[in-house]
Amino acid sequence: MKSSIRQGTAAILAIVGVWTALSGQTVQAAPEGHEAWIELELQGLPPTVNWFVHSSQGDSIGTNANVTDVLGLDTQQRFFWPKATLHFADRHHLSISNLDLQNAGANTLKTPITFGGTSFILPDTIHSQLEFKEIIAGYQYDFLKFSGFSANLNLQVHYLDIHGEVQSEMLGTAKVDFQAPVPTIGGGIQLWQTDWLKVNTGFNIFKMDVSGFKGEMIDTQGAVTISPWDWLGISAGYRYFRIIVLDPSSEDRTDWLQKGPYLAIVGRF
């Protein structure tokens, strides 16, 4: 067992050593002459959104069902995700971002459902709307940093504001709302062999126990950034975001999954 650990550690150090040798004396790209600078990033997202619910009640929405399908929501739309980051004192970073997803759709029910305390019956035609808003404020510290490589730890607060609405001509409108701040802890690494090419990946996780509900949140993403100039870059990446919430009293389970590639433009000042 100890031999395996030593071999694994040696392999990691060898990889880092090779990357460092290839990197020479390059450092992470920053606007020339600035010890502190602001980075603005605008991501274009075409994510796939799926909302699954398992209910212990047979007539409730989502007895092992995909709610986005049942409600007829469009699960693939394009959105923009702005983010601002303040880099200062070489290893410190403060960031804030805002994601606003809105989906709408219509469907003729093939099975009875209960949404927001209202039971919708066959063959009712429903019109649905889903709004998902996420504001993220975070602090990142590069605890390990040398030529061509850095590793970081970060703390974030995700403020989630979710609103769902189902409307029918027969029964009117039913609504479901959820708002909560969710703190997360995570980490990541960055690699840059040259000033104009950077690879970064990171993750954040949290086990939640809020208002009697239990669950977890996972947020991970990775990207490659090309910067032809110090002040401008373009990125391509992938984000995986998932929330699982369990109600211990009823054993109802909600599973929100949002994933997909993105493109971004990055400006530095």
N, C-alpha and C positions, 0 to 999 in steps of 0.2 A: 504493500500500500504506500509506504513512504517512498519507495523507489519510483512509483508511478507519479507521485506528487512532484518529486525532484525532476523527473523527466518532463512533466508538463510545464513546470516553472522554467526549465531551461529552454524549452521550445518557444515559450512566450518571449523570454528575454532575447532569444536569437532573432525572432521576427522583428521585434522592436529595434534591435541592433542593426539589422540589415536595412530597415527603413531609414534609420538615422544616418547610416553611411551613404545611402542614396540621396538623402536630403541635403547633405552638405551643411551650410550654415544658414539656410533660409529660415525665416520666422513667419509667423502668421500674418497674413496680409492686413494692413491697416492704412488709413489715409496718412500720407507722409507728413511727419512733423507733429502728429497728434498723439498725446498720451491718453486722451479720452475722446471717444467719438460715438456717434449715433448711427445705428444700422437700421434702415427701414426695409422691410420685406413684404411683398404682396404676392400671396400664393393664390393660384387658380386651381380650384378643387372640383373634380367630377366624381365625388365619392359614391360608392354603393352603400345604401343605408338599408338595414334590416332590423325590424323590431319584432322580437319573438316573445310570446307570453305563454306560460304554462299555468293554468288555473285549476284549482281543486274542485271548482264548481262547474258542473257539466254545461250549464247554459251561459257561462261567461265567455267573453271574447278571449280567444287564444288558448283553448284547451289544446296545447301543443300546436299552436297556429302561428303563422307569420302575419302579424298585424298589418304590416304594410301591404300585403296581398289582399287581406280581408277588406281593408278600407279602400283599396284601389289607389294607393299613393304612388306617385312617381318616385322610384327609388334611385334614379340616376339623373341628377341635375348638376349644373355647374354653379359654383359659389366662389366668392373671393374671401380670403382670410388675411387681413393686414396684421403686421407684427412690428413692434418697435423695440430695439434693444440698445441700452446704454452700456458701453464697454469702458471700464476705467481701472486705474491702478494695476494694469497688466493682467490680473487674474480674476477680476470681479465683473459681473454682468447682471444688469437688471432688465427685465423684459415685461411687456404687456401685449396681449393680442385679443382680438375679438372675432368670433366665428358666429355667423347668423345664417342658419339653414332653414329654408321654408319649403315644405312639400304640400301639395294639394292633389285631390283626385276624387273620383266618383266610382261607385260600384253598385251592382244589384246583388243583394245578399243571397248567398246559397245556403247559409246556416244561420240560425238565430244567434245574436250576440248581445252582451251587456257591456255598455261603455259609460263610464261616469255615473253609474247607478241607474241608467236607463236601458231597458231591454228593447232591442230592435228585432222585429219579426219579419218572416218571409211574406211576400217577395219585395220587401221595402227597398227603395233606391236611396242610397245615402251619399252625401257629399262630405268629404273629410278635409281637414287641414291640420298640419303638424308643423310646429315651430320649435326649433332647437337653437338656443343661444348659449354660447360658452365664452366667458371672459377669463383669461388666464393671466395671472400676475406671478412672476417668478424671480428668484435669485439663484445665480450659478457661481460656483467657485471652482477654479481650476487648481486642484490640489497637486497635480503632477503636470509639469510643462517643461519641455525641452525641444530642441530643434526637430521640427517636423511631427511632433506628437504632443497631445495633451489629453488628460483625463479629468473629468469634473464630477462634482456632486451638486445637486440642485434641490431646492424646495419650491413648490408651486401651490397656488390656490386656484382651483377651477370653480368658478361660480356658474352653476348650471341653471338655466331657466327653460323648462320644457312645457309646452302648451299643446294639447290635443283637443280637437273639436270634431264632432260628428253631428250632421244635421239631416233630418228627413222631413218630408212633407207631412207624414202621419203623426210623428211624435215630437217634433221640434228639435231643439239643440241640446246636446250633452257635452260637457267639458271636463277635461282632466288637466290639472296644473301641478307642477313640481318645481320648487326652487330650493337650492341648497348650495352652500360653499363646501367644496371637497378639497382638503389639503392632501398633497402627494409628495413623495420623496423619490428621487431617481438619480440617474447618472448617465454618463455618456463619454464618448471619445471623439477626438478630431485628429485627422491625418492630413498633412499638406506637404507633398514632396517638392512643390514649387510654390511661389507666391500666387500664381494664378489658378491653382487647382487644389480644392479642399474636399475631403470626404468626412462627413460627420454622422453619427448615429446616437440615439438616446432613448431612454425609457423613463416612465413614471408610473408608480403603482400606489394603491391605497386600499386597505381593508376597512370598510366603512361600517359604522353602527350608528345610524341616524334615525331618531324618532321611532325606535322600535324595529327598524328595518336593518338587515344585514346584507353585505354584498362586497363587491370589489370593483375597482376601476383600473384599467390598463391603457396606457397611452404610450405608443412607441412609434418612432419614425426615423428614417435615414435619408440622406440626400448627398448629391454631388454638386458642388458649386464651381463654376468657371468664372474667373474675374479677369477679363481682358484689360481692365483698368483698375486702379486702386479703389475708385469711387463707384464702380458699377460691376455687377455680376448677375449671372443667371443660374438657376438651380433646377434640378429634377430630383424628385424624391417620392417616398411612399409613406403613408400614415395608416396606422392600425389603432383604432380607438374602440374600447368596449366597456360597457357598464353592465354588471349583473347585480340585481337587487332581489332579495328574498324576504318575504313576510313570514316570520316564524309562526305566527298565530294561525295562518291559513295555508301555509306552504305554497302560496302563489309566488311565481318566479317571473321576473322580467329580464330580458336580455336584449340590450341595445348594441348593435354592431355597426360601426362606420369605418370603411376602409377604402383605400384607393390611391392612385398616383397623383402627383401634383407637379405643376411647373411654377416657378417663382422668379421675380425680378428683385434684385437687391441693390440698394443704394447706400453709400456710406458718406458721412459728413463730419 
